[in-house]
Amino acid sequence: MADGTPRTLAADAYVYGYPLVCDLSMVGTFHVSGLGAIGPGPFNTFGHADELATPASHFVSVNNDTVYSAAQLDLSGGPLLLHVPDTAGAYYVLQFIDAWTNNFAYIGRRSTGTGEQTWLITPPHWHGTPPAGVGVITAPTTVATVAARFACDGPADLPRVAALQRKLTLAPLEPGGILAGIPEPDPDVPEELRLLEQLRVWAAAFPPAEADLAHQQRFAPIGLLDDGRSPYRDGPAEWVGMLVAGLADGKERVEAATRPAEGRPAGEWNVNLHLFDYNLDHLGPGTRDEPRFRIADRRAAYLTRAVAARMGLWGNHAYEAVYGNTYDDAEGRPLTGAHAYTLRFDELPPVDGFWSVTMYGVPEYYLVENPADRYSIGDRTPGLVYAPDGSLTLVIQRERPADPANWLPAPEGAFRPMIRLYEPGAAVLDGTYRIPPIRPK
């Protein structure tokens, strides 16, 4: 028997299935219009941005540290050979994400080094023989995403990055495979039930981890396991009403979980070290299969996964990169360009890669135009001035200071800075390193 009413089950189904729907919708968008500075392209081909992000990028919380490349994979036609160039020690990461948004592998400086590499990416349950000396990455679903980030030290460094991007390639192990793509949901399902229809069709095409199947079985009474004709085309009005109400309940549950916890100390940065720890089943090369990076409660992991898809689709595990943001100063007042601030690091962020602070306007979270054309500042920024004791004080304000070396320009109105720590050190991951609050001048 089902453990809930249609409304309850629809709410749970929203939390469970939102990441799959969000991911595959983004994959479809990628094919039509691209992503940020990356133009549209077919499956199994890398697309590349050719510039660092600017205010014209109009992508939420886009980073200004790396140049992106991305490929949408369809492994239904067979395995793919991936060639990765030698980056000569420079930071990069290739992040592998399945259709349910699980980060299932990483290639890059932290995980596999910066030398030239070749890997075979295989579909689930493939039993062939890989070429000699080639590592294997097994994708949990036949459709997956590879998100690549190459560190770039400003516009003058773009030619070096572009040369690396051109050498990042995919090729079929055996040419001629026919790609299945992403099946189309029934177009006659009303918009208010479209998410359930997408989930019904896509969960069948891209099955979850075996351990999730029992949970998914709970949704049979609301039609999510139905084959063939969609049950959502012309269901009874009362039943449809309960499903719609349940989807709204599930959405609010996810939205509520994205909000900062009440009672946080004034000015504290919102850092979630475990937002991407919901992958419990497919931990391939470059992942860390440790209890502290695995959410013990599987049902709790479903909500965390939905929050991650809502807040930061295709974000990294914390051991690859840590993200923090804040809206308030050390006195608990909202950050605004009407005031000037300092951010003093008595102890610099402990990272094996690099760190940066990027400025975003509110509420869009886009980069904001400024006369200095500086959208982020960090340990790679030329000309930073450190104090004799090694500390570093950044100046955050709208007006250009007398000495702009350590200046991060702020917009006229409200803003939200984000700090990124690439290859964070142990003190970051265990929570002993605390990011200092932003203080009014």
N, C-alpha and C positions, 0 to 999 in steps of 0.2 A: 504494500500500500504506500501511497505517497505520504511524505511527512509534511503536509502543508496544503493550504488552499491554492487555487490558481494564482491569486495575487501574491501569496508568499513565494510560490515557486518561480513566478516571473521575476520577482525582485532578486531572488538568489541566482536565477539564470542571467540576469543583467550583470551582476558582479562577476560571475564565473565567465561569461562569454564576451564581455565588452572588450577585453584585450585582443581576442581573435578578430572581432569585427573591426576594431580600430586599426589593427596591423594590416589586414588585407585590404581595407579601404585605402590606406596610405599607399600600399603597393600598387593598387589600381590607379591612384592619382599620379604616382610616379611615372607610369607608362604614358599617361595622357599629357601631363603638364610639367613633369620633373619635380624637383625638390630644391627650393631655394635657388642657388646659382647653378645647380646641376640640371641640365635639360632632360627632356623625356627620352626614353630609350627602351629597347626590347629586353626580354628576359635574357639572362646569362651574358650580359655585356656591361662593362663598367661605364658609368657616366662620371664626369669630372667637373668640379668647380674650377674656375681659372682665376679666382681672386679670393682674397680674404673678405669676410663678411663686412658689409657697410650698412648704413641706415636704409639703403635701397633694397636690402635683402628681404625685408618684411617677413622674417621667420622668427617665431617666438623663441626668445632666449638663445639665439644663435651665438656660437662662440666666435671670437675674433683671434683665436690662437692657432687654429689649424685650418688647412684646406681640405675640403671633403671630397671623397669619391664614394660611389655607392653602386651596388649591383643587386638586382632582384633575381633570385635564382629560381628556376623551375627544373627540378631534378627528375621529373617524370620521364624524361628522355634519356636518363642515364647519368653516370658520374661526370664531374667536371674537373679538369686539371687547372689548378690555380698557380700562376707564377707570380712571385713577389720579389721585387728588386732589392739589391743591397742599398741600404740608406746610409751607410758609412757612419753608424752610431747615432744618427738623428732619430728623435722620437717619432714613432708612428704606431698605429694600432689598427688591425682589421678585426672587427667585432662581428660575430655570426649570431643571427637572431632568427628563431623559428617563427612559425605562423602564430603561435600562442604567446609570443614576445619573450620566450626564454633565451637568454644569452647562453649559447651552448659551446662556444669556443672563442678563443682569442689568438691572433698571431700578431707579434709586434715586439718592441724592444723589451718590455717587461717579461713577456711569456716565452718567446722563441728566439730572441736576439734580432740583430739588424742585418744579418747576412742574407744573401740571395737564397730563396727557398722555393720548393715546389711541393704542393699538397694536392691530394685527391679528395674532392668533396663528394660523398656518396649519399644516395637517398636511403631512407630507412629500409632495413631488412635486405640490403644488397649483399650478395654472397660471392661476388667476383674476386679476382686477384688483382691487386694494385700493382703498378709498375715497381720494379725493384728500387729500393732506396727512397720511396716517396711516402711521406706521412699521410695518414687518413683522418679525415674529419667526417663523421657521420651526422647528417642532418636529421633531426627528429621528424620533420615534415617535408614533403616534396617541394613546397614553396618556402623560401627563406630569404633573408636579407643579409648582405655583407655591407657594413658601414665602415669606411676607411677614413682615418684622420691622419694627416701629415702635419707635423709641427712646421710652422712657417714664421720666420723672423722678420716679417714686414714685406712690403712690396718688392724690395730688391731681391728677396729670397724666392720669389715666385718661379723664376725659370728653373731653379734646382728642383722644386717640388713638381713642376710640370713634367720634367724629364723622368721623375720617378713614376708619376701617374701613367705615363705612356707605356711603361714597362710592366704595369700591373694588368695581367691578362687572365682570361678564362677561355678554355677550349674544351669541347666534349672529348671524353676518353675514346668513344667510338661514335663518329659522326653519323647523322641520319636519324637520330631519335626524334620521335614525335612528342611535342609538348602538350600536356593536358591543360595547362593554364589554371585559372581560377573559375570555377563554375558560376554561372549567373543565377542569382536568386530569382524567384518568380516575380516578374514586374507588375503583376496584378494584385499583389499584396498591398493593402493600404499602408501609407507612410508610417502611421502610428505603430504598426507591428513589424516594420521593416527590419529592425534589429533582430527580432526573433527569427525571421525568415532567413536572414544572412547567417545567423548562428546555426540554424537547422541545416542549411546546405553546406556551409563551410566546415562545421564540426564533423560531418560525414566524410567530406573530401580530405580533411587533414586531421585525422584522429589525434586526440590528446595522448598523454602518457597513460600507460595501462592502469596505473594506480588512480587516475582520474575518472576512469570509465564508470566506476560504481557511483560516483557523485553525479556524473552526467546522466546516469540511468534514472535518477530522481525526477528528471524533467520530462519523462515520457508522457505523463498525464496532460501536459500542456503542448504536446505535439512536436517537441524538439527532436524526437527520434523517428518521426514519421518519414517513410520513403515516398517517392512519387509526388503526387499532387499536394500542394501546400495546404495545411489545415487552417492557414491564416487568411485565406482569400475571402471566405464568406462564413465565418464562424458565428454562432449565436451572439446576439448583441450583449447579453449579460456577461457571457464568458469573455468576449473581447474587452468589455469594460474593465473586468477584473485584471486582465493581462496588461492593459494600458496603465492602470493604477499601479500594478506591481512593478512595471518598468520604471515608472516615475519614482517609486520607493527605492528601487535599486540604484538609480542615478543619484538620488539624494544621499544615499549611504556612501557612495563613492566620493561625492563632492564634500561631504562632511569630513571624511577621512583625509582629504587633501589640505584642510585648514590647519594652521599652526595650533599646537596645543595651548590652551589657556593657562595663564599663570607663569609663562616663561619669563625669565629675567629680562629686564629692559635691555634692548640692543643686542640680545643674543642671536647669533646666526642660526638659521634653520638648516641643520645638516642631518640628513638621514643616511647613515652608513649602511643600512640594510634594506633599502628600497628595492633592490634588484636581486634579493636573495630568495626569491620564490621558486627558482628552478631547482627541483629536488631530484630529477630523474635523468637528465641528459647533460652530464658534466664532462665535456670533451677537452681537447688540448687547450692549455692556457687558462682553464678555470681552476678554482680552488675548492676542492671537495672537503671542506672542513665544517664541523658543526656550527661555528660562529657565522658562517656564510650560507647557512641553510635554515629556513624558517621551519621550526619543528612541527607546528600545527598546520596541516595541509589546508584546512578551511580558512585559517587566518592568511595563508599564503595567497588564496584567491583574491581577497580584498586588497592585499598589498600589490598584487600584480595589476589589478584594475587601477589603483591609485598611480602606479608607475606609468601605465599607459596614458592616463589622463594628464599627468604632470610632466612626464619626460619620456615619451615614446622613444625607444632605441637608445636609452641611456646605458651607461656602463655599470658593472659592479664597482663597489667602492675601492676594491683593491687595484682597479685600473685607473679610476679617476673619481675624486670626491667633489661634490658640488654643494655650495652653501649660499644662502641668500638672506637678506634682511631688509625690512621696511622701516625700522626704527633706529633712533640713535640711542646712546647709552642712558639717556634720561627718559626713554620711552616715547619720545615724540616722533611723528612720522618724518621721514627724510624728504627734504624739499630743496629745490634750487634757491629758495629765498634765504637759505642759511649756508654757512661754510662749515666744513667738518675736517677732522683729521682721523686717519686710521694708522695707529702706531703699532708696529711689530717689534716688541722687545726681543722676541725670538722669531726668526723667520720661519715660515711654514716648512716643516721637514718633509721634503719630497725627493725622490730619486729622478723624477722628470723635471717638471717646472711648475710654476704657479702663476696665476693672474687674477686680477679683479676687473670685471667688465661692467659697464654702466648701461642700464636699461631704463627707459621711461615706463611710467605706469599710466593706464592699465594694460597697454598693448604688449609690454615687455620686448619692444624693439630697440635696437641701437638708435641713438639720438644724434642728429647732426651737431657738430661743434666746430668752432673756428680752427682748432688745432688738429682736426682729423685724427684725434686719439680716442679710441673707444674702449681700450683696456690698458692696464698697466700691470707690470709684474717683473719677475726677476730677469727677464730677457729684454726689458725696455732699456734702450741705450741712454746713458747719462744719468741714471738714478744716483741720488746723493744719499749716502749712508752716514749716520752719526759715528763719531770716533769709537763708541762702544759696540758698533755693529748693528745697532737698531736702525729701523727704517720707518719714516713717517710719510705717509701719503697725504696729499691735500686734495680734498673733494669739494669742489665748489663750482659755481657757474662762471664767475669772473676769473680772467686769467691772473694768476698771482705774479708778484714781482719776479720770483724764480719759478719757472714752470717745469723744472726737471722732474718733480715728483707729483705732478698735477694730473688728476683724473677729472676731466670736465664733467659737470653735472648739467642736466637740462633745467629749464625755467621752473617747471612744476615738480610734482612728486616723482620719485625715482626709486628703483630697487637694484642695488648692485649685487653681483654674483661673484663668488670666489670659486676658482677651480684649482684643484690640486692634482696634478698628473703624476702617476706612480707614487702615491702617498706613502710616507714612512710609517713605521709601526706605531709611533705615538699618535698619528692621526687615526689609524684604524682601531686602536684600543680606546680612543676617546680622551687620552691624557693631554693631548695638545688641544688648546682652546683658541679659536680665532678671536682676536680682540674686538671689542665693540667699536663702532664709529662714534666719535665724540664731537660735540659742537665746539667750534673755535671760540 
